[in-house]
Amino acid sequence: MSRFPRFFSVLQQRPRHLLDHSLSQGRRYLMAASIESARAKIAEDIKIDIFTATQVADNAKALKEISRSFIFPTAEMYAYAIRASLGDDVYYEPSTKALEAHMAKITGKEAALFVPSGTMSNQLALRTHLKQPPYSVLCDHRAHIARSSSHSGRCPGTHRFRAPTQVVELENTLNGTIIPQEDVIVISDYVHSKGLIMHLDGARIWDVVAQTATPLHELCAPFDSVRLSDSCLVGPKEFITKARWFRKLFGGGMRQIGVLSASAAYALSHNFQLLPAVHALAKRLETGLEEIGVEITSAAETCMVFFDPSPIGVTYAELVDRASKLPEPIKLGGSRLVIHIQTSPAAVEDFLTLVRQLADEKKQAGFVPPERKASPNGRPYSSIYVRSGVKA
Ligand SMILES: Cc1ncc(COP(=O)(O)O)c(C=O)c1O
């Protein structure tokens, strides 16, 4: 016998559709409860704490290592960045808008666009310039757009019978070396006389400004568009409007980017002045390596030195390995040495001491330095960019 006879008798007397309704209501209450618990479970599953138990100590260690490896934002940069405006850059974020207006002004161009990366900045420029195939982009064989950016450029003398050139791209600095501005102007005049477009990958144009004391707008004047690190694209208003549209199309509309724009603004205001000291440290590195007998394959005109240790009998792999085992390790990749504002002079001296030590070890093991040729292996370098293939 049911414990609720009256309830059931009432239910039985009710029309069928009302009975169904009452049951589905009950099921809904049940479902609501189970949805709540399912949601709670999912919320538990998706929770993540990305910080390690030793995060503060890890960060302190990383900050110590930057003087011997990569560059990080400084504490001051963070402090400035968190004061940036909150807004959506797809709808013109205020801090980013201010940065873009400033970049347009100092480059002497009509407009600027903040872009997630240098690669995207160059690609947006090319995509915006190149309207109708067939076309090709002419650049130096060492240019980033030819070597690393999905090979969008072609080098002089290759594929002569393929698509006609529509854009000529220069890179300044090119592997740390400065292109003389007179040469840029001659190239630009010729390119423009043929009705073609000039684009500059100015990844390290700030180094050129600092080293030559030439105003940025003067360096940018021969170009229709310029990509500056890290990372703005500048050019005519109509060009930037179209590039903005492509940026959105390619998923580069980053929305809440006030903090990034503020970091860039901080770097312009406070870090640019540090570049001459960076270049002096690169020069010290170059001189030190030369004194030991290492071949310099690209001179330290700004912040980079490319070197070949084979004249002292040392391989890149050996050097990478030994540098990683120093009491205060140094991270190396191969032939390219880059000095930045956080590189400590002590790291450079430690590196030179290690190279000297390796050279001595090789000499003691019977290595006789080869007679100096145009290059140690007797032929011109096809590329000065050599990766060691060893993880430090
Ligand atoms: C000359 C040059 N162009 C473009 C890039 C690409 O920049 P990003 O790494 O921001 O995509 C780099 C990166 O180092 C570069 O050196």
The ligand as a Tripos MOL2 file, in Angstrom:
@<TRIPOS>MOLECULE
LIG
   16    16     1     0     0
SMALL
NO_CHARGES

@<TRIPOS>ATOM
      1 C1         64.7360   40.4330  -39.2120 C.3       1 LIG1
      2 C2         63.5780   39.7440  -38.5740 C.ar      1 LIG1
      3 N1         62.3610   39.8250  -39.1630 N.ar      1 LIG1
      4 C3         61.2960   39.2210  -38.6290 C.ar      1 LIG1
      5 C4         61.3930   38.5010  -37.4600 C.ar      1 LIG1
      6 C5         60.1750   37.7930  -36.9070 C.3       1 LIG1
      7 O1         59.7330   38.3870  -35.7340 O.3       1 LIG1
      8 P1         58.7610   37.5630  -34.7520 P.3       1 LIG1
      9 O2         59.6160   36.5470  -34.0780 O.co2     1 LIG1
     10 O3         58.2330   38.6280  -33.8340 O.co2     1 LIG1
     11 O4         57.6890   36.9300  -35.5910 O.co2     1 LIG1
     12 C6         62.6340   38.3850  -36.8140 C.ar      1 LIG1
     13 C7         62.7620   37.6290  -35.5650 C.2       1 LIG1
     14 O5         63.7920   37.5300  -34.9590 O.2       1 LIG1
     15 C8         63.7610   39.0360  -37.3890 C.ar      1 LIG1
     16 O6         64.9700   38.9420  -36.8290 O.3       1 LIG1
@<TRIPOS>BOND
     1     1     2 1
     2     2     3 ar
     3     2    15 ar
     4     3     4 ar
     5     4     5 ar
     6     5     6 1
     7     5    12 ar
     8     6     7 1
     9     7     8 1
    10     8     9 2
    11     8    10 1
    12     8    11 1
    13    12    13 1
    14    12    15 ar
    15    13    14 2
    16    15    16 1
@<TRIPOS>SUBSTRUCTURE
     1 LIG1         1 GROUP 0 **** ****
